[in-house]
Amino acid sequence: MKGLDYQPAGEYEEIDYYENDCGVVFFHDMFKPYTEKELSLISKADVIYAVPPTVIGMNLFAKRAGVNRSGSWIELLVAIRTLARTLNKPMWVLSSGKDARILMPDRLRPLKLYGCNSTVAVWNDDGQYETIEQLTEGLSEKYNAVYDFCCGYGSSIRHFNYMIGSDINKKCLGYIKRAILEGINEQDNNTRHNAKQP
């Protein structure tokens, strides 16, 4: 599966938190409750958009990040559902039809993910996109600030004017800080929209 083995070239520092005018990234494990500060940060988002790990990827990514997890796949889905209910904002999360029974979104839309059939769970929003690329582009045109609760290396959030990302991998956060938020080693950084902090 695409993405399981991806790591950008180079060394990146491990960070817990970084913020500038373009966005903020912070360490957060979806199996833990959000702190008041974290809720304050993510409440700035206009939309929540995420491509969570698969069942296999969940444990692989946790191991790579050095995080011991005791939570199950079902608990992760419940945490995502709780986030949707807590924030009560437009939210798009890649999901399977089977997982949607636990997530309980407003609707489920078909979507192509890297050429394969997939679905996206949608809360408090509507729209139809054929591919994940069209979804990312459409949401970034419609909304200014995004929150991604499993942001990885930032491929989903980099298209938005203001990015809020959290992940369990502190090196991923370090990469986003250096390569995206600070604009180092990114050829397309000059073409990004002017950041508009919410």
C-alpha positions, 0 to 999 in steps of 0.5 A: 500500500502506498505510503506505508514505507514513505519517508522523505530523504534527510534527517529531521528533528523530533519536535512536540510543537511548532507554530508560525503564521502558516500553521501549527503542528503538535504531538497527539495520539488519537487514543488520548483525550485532547488537552484544552490547549489542543482543543483551542488550536484545532478549533481554529480549523474551518474543516477537518480532513484526514487520511487515517492509517489502515488497520495494518498501518496503525501499528506499523506507524506507531512502532516507527514512531516509538509509541506504545499503543494498547488501543484497538482499531475500533477505539480509533474509530470511536475517537474519530467519531468523538472528534467529529461530534466535539468540533461539529465542523465540516469533516472529511475522513477516508474510511471504509463502508464497514468502518462507517457503521462505527464512525456514523458520518452524515454521508459516505461518498465514493472516492478513488485513492491512488487509483483504487476504490475507496470511500470518504466519510463526511460530516456537516458538509456536502460535495462530490469529488472523484479522486483524493487529489480533487478532494484535497484541491476542492477543500483547500479552495473552499476552506482557509484552515484545515486540521489533520489529526494524522498529518504524517509528512503533511501531504494533505494539509500543505495545500491549505492557507493555514495548516493545523496538524497532529501526529504521533511521529515527532519526526513527521512534525519536524519535517513539516516544520522545516520543509513546509511551515518554514519553507525550506527545501520546498520548490513549490513553497513560493506558489502557496497561497499567502497564509491567512491565520484564522 
